[in-house]
Amino acid sequence: MHSFSKHIALLESKYTKRLDSIIEHLDTIDDALFVTTSNRWEGSKDIPKSHQLASYLASKTKATITTIDASKLNIYQCEGNVSESKGNCCGVKDAMLQDKNKNPSGCHRCWASLNNKDDELWKISKPLLQSQAVVFFGSIRWGSMNGVYQKLIERLTWIENRHATLGENNIIKNIQAGVIAVGQNWNGANTVDMQRQVLKFYGFNTQHDSLFWNWQYTNDKYDERQASYKDAAKEFKKDVIVNLPE
């Protein structure tokens, strides 16, 4: 076997085991929420690699999976109420979303949801609070998670504030969480590790290693060749989702 073929075989074996580990873990729970955050122009037929991976995993597990594409939702920017001069006003009881359909648990407390009637963060918070696990899928852009993910995670700050600042109960302590990222050439593994810490701060159960991992095409952060980007899409299918239907 040529060295290149050996390289591909090793990658297939490596990622097959990791995918099997995720699927085996998901099979132990009843339901999970998958939130995808990578995006494309609305007229593009290209499907982000992280979204392909979410679809693949959802099709393989016995668990009931709800998949939401956050990039398609109208989610406003965080208002920064967490750092006002008068103190942390994020997640206070006055910020509760007064809508039994959008907020059946009564736990959604976000000023941006109150101040923007067409805000759709509730379409994520509602199923999230009803799930046993949530896995965020996204792309690595400039050494960090993409902007859609970052906007979303900032808008969920009220979850952390309830117990960390306001002294109330942790409403997500029994919800497992994970981050699966896909990147081209820089800082993917470090980003996933950092987001694991962020979700731990929020109060999620982050103990399951199989729910945190990263696929990166190359470790050469200076490789910006056009050929490299084109080859990454092909390599992704070879490495990760070999049997994904066209």
C-alpha positions as CSV (number, residue, x, y, z in Angstrom):
1,M,0.0,0.0,0.0
2,H,1.4,3.4,-0.9
3,S,2.1,5.8,1.9
4,F,-0.8,8.1,0.8
5,S,-3.2,5.2,0.9
6,K,-2.0,4.2,4.3
7,H,-2.6,7.8,5.5
8,I,-6.2,7.7,4.2
9,A,-6.8,4.3,5.8
10,L,-5.6,5.5,9.1
11,L,-7.8,8.5,9.0
12,E,-10.8,6.5,8.1
13,S,-10.1,4.1,11.0
14,K,-9.5,7.0,13.4
15,Y,-12.7,8.9,12.6
16,T,-14.9,5.8,12.2
17,K,-14.1,5.0,15.8
18,R,-14.9,8.5,16.9
19,L,-18.2,8.6,15.1
20,D,-19.1,5.2,16.5
21,S,-18.3,6.5,19.9
22,I,-20.7,9.4,19.5
23,I,-23.4,7.2,18.1
24,E,-23.0,4.7,20.8
25,H,-23.4,7.4,23.4
26,L,-26.4,9.0,21.7
27,D,-28.0,5.6,21.7
28,T,-28.0,5.7,25.5
29,I,-30.4,8.7,25.7
30,D,-34.0,9.2,24.5
31,D,-33.6,12.6,22.7
32,A,-31.1,15.3,21.8
33,L,-31.0,18.7,20.2
34,F,-28.6,19.3,17.4
35,V,-27.9,23.0,16.7
36,T,-26.0,23.7,13.5
37,T,-24.4,27.1,13.1
38,S,-22.3,27.2,9.9
39,N,-23.9,29.0,7.0
40,R,-23.9,29.5,3.2
41,W,-25.5,32.1,0.9
42,E,-29.2,31.2,0.7
43,G,-28.9,30.5,-3.1
44,S,-26.0,28.1,-2.7
45,K,-26.5,24.4,-3.0
46,D,-23.4,23.7,-0.9
47,I,-24.1,22.1,2.5
48,P,-21.6,23.1,5.2
49,K,-19.5,20.1,6.3
50,S,-20.6,20.4,10.0
51,H,-24.2,20.3,8.9
52,Q,-23.5,17.2,6.8
53,L,-22.0,15.6,9.9
54,A,-25.0,16.5,12.1
55,S,-27.4,15.0,9.5
56,Y,-25.3,11.8,9.3
57,L,-25.2,11.3,13.1
58,A,-28.9,12.0,13.4
59,S,-29.6,9.3,10.8
60,K,-27.5,6.7,12.6
61,T,-28.5,7.0,16.3
62,K,-31.5,5.4,17.9
63,A,-32.2,8.6,19.9
64,T,-34.8,11.1,18.7
65,I,-32.9,14.0,17.3
66,T,-34.3,17.5,16.7
67,T,-32.0,19.5,14.4
68,I,-32.2,23.3,14.2
69,D,-30.1,25.5,11.8
70,A,-29.4,28.6,13.9
71,S,-28.2,30.4,10.8
72,K,-31.7,30.4,9.5
73,L,-33.3,32.0,12.6
74,N,-33.8,35.7,13.3
75,I,-31.6,35.9,16.5
76,Y,-30.7,39.4,17.6
77,Q,-27.4,40.4,19.0
78,C,-26.8,40.2,22.8
79,E,-27.6,43.6,24.4
80,G,-24.8,43.4,26.9
81,N,-27.0,43.6,29.9
82,V,-24.6,41.3,31.7
83,S,-22.0,44.1,32.1
84,E,-24.0,47.3,32.8
85,S,-22.6,49.8,35.3
86,K,-25.5,49.1,37.7
87,G,-24.6,45.4,37.7
88,N,-25.5,42.2,35.9
89,C,-29.2,42.5,34.8
90,C,-29.1,39.5,32.4
91,G,-31.5,36.7,33.3
92,V,-33.4,38.6,36.0
93,K,-37.1,37.6,36.6
94,D,-38.3,40.8,35.0
95,A,-36.7,39.7,31.7
96,M,-38.9,36.5,31.5
97,L,-40.5,36.0,28.1
98,Q,-44.3,36.2,28.7
99,D,-45.5,33.7,26.2
100,K,-46.6,30.2,27.2
101,N,-46.0,28.8,23.7
102,K,-42.5,30.2,23.3
103,N,-41.5,29.8,27.0
104,P,-43.6,27.0,28.5
105,S,-41.0,26.4,31.2
106,G,-41.0,30.1,32.3
107,C,-37.2,29.9,32.3
108,H,-36.4,32.0,29.2
109,R,-35.3,35.3,30.6
110,C,-33.7,37.5,28.0
111,W,-34.2,41.3,27.5
112,A,-33.4,41.0,23.8
113,S,-36.4,38.6,23.4
114,L,-38.6,41.1,25.1
115,N,-37.3,44.1,23.2
116,N,-37.5,42.4,19.8
117,K,-40.9,40.7,19.2
118,D,-39.6,38.8,16.2
119,D,-36.6,37.4,17.9
120,E,-36.4,33.6,17.5
121,L,-34.0,32.5,20.2
122,W,-37.0,30.7,21.8
123,K,-37.0,28.2,18.9
124,I,-33.7,27.0,20.4
125,S,-34.2,27.5,24.1
126,K,-37.6,25.7,24.2
127,P,-36.4,22.4,22.8
128,L,-33.0,22.7,24.5
129,L,-34.7,22.8,28.0
130,Q,-36.8,19.8,27.0
131,S,-33.8,17.7,25.8
132,Q,-31.5,15.3,27.5
133,A,-28.5,16.6,25.4
134,V,-27.6,19.4,23.1
135,V,-24.7,19.3,20.6
136,F,-23.6,22.4,18.8
137,F,-22.1,21.9,15.3
138,G,-20.1,24.7,13.6
139,S,-17.2,25.8,11.6
140,I,-13.8,27.2,12.7
141,R,-13.3,30.7,11.2
142,W,-10.2,32.7,12.0
143,G,-9.3,30.4,14.9
144,S,-12.6,30.4,16.7
145,M,-16.2,29.3,16.3
146,N,-18.2,31.0,13.6
147,G,-20.2,34.2,14.2
148,V,-23.6,32.5,14.3
149,Y,-22.4,30.2,17.1
150,Q,-20.9,33.1,19.1
151,K,-24.0,35.2,18.8
152,L,-26.1,32.3,19.9
153,I,-23.9,31.4,22.9
154,E,-23.9,35.1,24.0
155,R,-27.7,35.2,23.9
156,L,-27.9,32.2,26.2
157,T,-25.9,33.9,28.9
158,W,-29.0,34.2,31.1
159,I,-28.8,30.5,31.7
160,E,-25.4,30.8,33.4
161,N,-26.4,34.0,35.3
162,R,-29.3,32.3,37.0
163,H,-27.0,30.2,39.2
164,A,-23.6,32.0,38.9
165,T,-24.8,35.6,39.6
166,L,-28.4,35.5,40.8
167,G,-28.0,32.6,43.2
168,E,-30.9,30.6,41.7
169,N,-31.0,26.9,40.6
170,N,-29.0,25.6,37.7
171,I,-31.7,24.7,35.1
172,I,-29.4,22.7,32.8
173,K,-27.3,20.7,35.2
174,N,-28.8,17.4,33.9
175,I,-28.5,18.3,30.2
176,Q,-25.5,16.9,28.4
177,A,-23.7,19.2,26.0
178,G,-21.1,18.9,23.2
179,V,-19.4,20.8,20.5
180,I,-18.3,19.4,17.2
181,A,-16.4,21.7,14.9
182,V,-15.0,21.4,11.3
183,G,-12.1,23.6,10.2
184,Q,-9.6,24.2,7.5
185,N,-6.1,24.8,9.0
186,W,-6.0,26.6,12.3
187,N,-6.8,26.2,16.0
188,G,-9.8,23.8,15.9
189,A,-8.9,21.6,18.8
190,N,-8.1,24.5,21.0
191,T,-11.4,26.1,20.1
192,V,-13.4,23.0,21.0
193,D,-11.5,22.7,24.3
194,M,-12.4,26.4,25.1
195,Q,-16.0,26.0,24.2
196,R,-16.2,22.9,26.4
197,Q,-15.1,25.1,29.3
198,V,-17.7,27.7,28.4
199,L,-20.5,25.2,28.4
200,K,-19.2,23.9,31.8
201,F,-19.4,27.5,33.1
202,Y,-22.9,27.6,31.8
203,G,-23.8,24.6,34.0
204,F,-24.2,21.9,31.3
205,N,-23.0,18.4,31.9
206,T,-19.8,18.3,29.8
207,Q,-18.3,15.0,31.1
208,H,-18.8,13.0,27.9
209,D,-15.6,13.2,25.8
210,S,-17.3,11.7,22.7
211,L,-19.4,14.8,22.3
212,F,-16.4,17.1,21.9
213,W,-14.1,16.9,18.9
214,N,-12.8,18.6,15.9
215,W,-12.0,17.7,12.3
216,Q,-9.3,19.9,10.6
217,Y,-8.0,19.4,7.1
218,T,-4.4,20.4,7.7
219,N,-2.2,21.6,10.6
220,D,-0.4,24.0,8.3
221,K,-1.9,27.4,9.3
222,Y,-0.3,29.1,6.3
223,D,-1.8,26.8,3.7
224,E,-4.3,29.1,2.0
225,R,-4.1,27.5,-1.5
226,Q,-7.3,27.3,-3.5
227,A,-6.5,23.6,-4.1
228,S,-6.4,23.0,-0.3
229,Y,-9.9,24.3,0.2
230,K,-11.2,22.2,-2.7
231,D,-9.4,19.1,-1.5
232,A,-10.8,19.6,2.1
233,A,-14.4,18.9,1.0
234,K,-13.3,15.6,-0.7
235,E,-11.0,14.6,2.2
236,F,-13.9,15.3,4.7
237,K,-16.0,12.6,3.1
238,K,-13.1,10.2,3.0
239,D,-12.1,10.8,6.6
240,V,-15.4,11.2,8.3
241,I,-18.6,10.3,6.5
242,V,-17.4,7.8,4.0
243,N,-20.9,6.3,3.5
244,L,-22.8,9.5,3.4
245,P,-25.3,9.4,0.5
246,E,-24.8,11.9,-2.3
